[in-house]
Amino acid sequence: MKVILHIGAHRTGTTSLQAYMRRNANELSDLGVGFWGPKHTRKGLFSGIQPMQGQGLNAARRARGRIMLQLETAAQNGVKTLLVSDENLMGSVRSNLRTGQLYPDVGARLARYICGFDGAVDKVVMSVRSLDRYWSSAIAFGVGRGHNLPTPRRRNAIAGDTRSWRDVIADVSCAAPKSKIEVIPFEVTAGRVDSLAAVCVEHGVPRDGAREWLNRAPDAAHLRTLLIQRGDDAGDVPDVQECWNPFDTAACAAMRETYADDMHWLVAGANGLATLTEKLDPTRVRQTLPHGLRNRGQGHDKQERRVAHPR
């Protein structure tokens, strides 16, 4: 059975994908495709994988046992390809906003999950998004959930941070050295959740007529209303029915340039760490060539890949 982890990132249509997989569960099951989403993974299945105060030393071992038993059950039920989608595997929006960085501990976190699957992960899929849009959506989402509005100084620090998707992808590759790492830009998947699912599972899937775009960040007018209701200063948020951009023109330009650099790096082969998929036709997926040697197989694959280990 092929196991595929879809790890997010947040604010890249993960909720829409998960809703699609649940909505089409019966048709996908007939195709041999199984699905574990947050409603499955967050009910104790992964409990113990990430160290928490009060848990015993054997918590991770017990979690691995639960996962392996459920994988065996899925295989016995005829599942040929299992898609596991949970954006919290990477971390949380709250942590990103608190640190002002993109998933600073994703390497250690994902290494523990890979260990929980006993290394039996064939592919890790992640989505990326232009940094100005990602952070704008993350900030709006956080404020909508009760977090404080970042100060201008804090927003400038976020915009000026040097950590980009390239660093996140490198950490993911270190955590899953035996898995294929596939990167899909959110800009080509928005509103095309069925095509995204087909690329994830590498299989034809039912067409989706719902065209849902779930869990969108609140627009500026909604954010302003929320802030006023909480008694907070809403002076920085305009009263308009559109997405709020908390960054100035220079900051947006700098973040877009960084994202463009990340895309160029991926198109050039990402140093052999990941594959960029920009076309969502599952029968004709255009992927970048790997960096370095073009031959693959015993005696040819000599590229170095760092390995992350859970601590």
QUIJOFEN-V376451 format. One record per run of one state. SS is the DSSP state (A for helix, B for strand, O for the rest). FROM is the first residue (numbers start at 1). TO is the last residue. Records with the same first field share a line. If there is no record, write none. Layout:
SS->FROM-TO, FROM-TO
This chain:
O->1-1, 7-13, 24-24, 31-32, 37-37, 46-58, 77-80, 86-86, 90-92, 100-105, 117-122, 129-130, 145-151, 161-164, 176-179, 189-192, 202-219, 230-248, 268-269, 273-274, 278-286, 288-311
B->2-6, 33-36, 81-85, 123-128, 180-185, 275-277, 287-287
A->14-23, 25-30, 38-45, 59-76, 87-89, 93-99, 106-116, 131-144, 152-160, 165-175, 186-188, 193-201, 220-229, 249-267, 270-272
